[in-house]
Amino acid sequence: MKPQLTAKNWFGKVSAGLILGFLLALGASGLFRTLGGVDEAFFSTRGQFSMWMMAPVWALVVSLVFLFRTSLRAWGWLALANVVLWIPIFALGGVKL
C-alpha cells in the first residue's frame, strides 16, 4: 500500500520549490531567450515574455511540489529537472561565464 500524501515534510518541500523552483524558472526563461533569439533586446515582445514567464513557472513549481511523497523526492526530481534544463542552455552558449 502506498503511503498517503501528507503535509508532514512541508518545510523540505517548500524549500525545494523555492530554491530549485526559482532555478527551474530561471532556466526556462533562459532557454526561451536562447532559442527565441533574444540577445539584448529586453524591450521586445520576446524579451518581455522571457522575463515575465518566470513568475508563473515558479508559482507552478511551488504549488505542485506538495504532490511529492517526501521532501527528498522533491529535491531529487527538481534537481534532475534543473540539470536537464540547464545543459542545453550551456551547450547553446546562452550563458557566458
Secondary structure, DSSP 8 states (H G I E B T S, - for coil): ------STTHHHHHHHHHHHHHHHHHHHHHHHHHHHT-SS-TTSHHHHHHHHTHHHHHHHHHHHGGGSSSHHHHHHHHHHHHHHHHHHHHHTT-S--
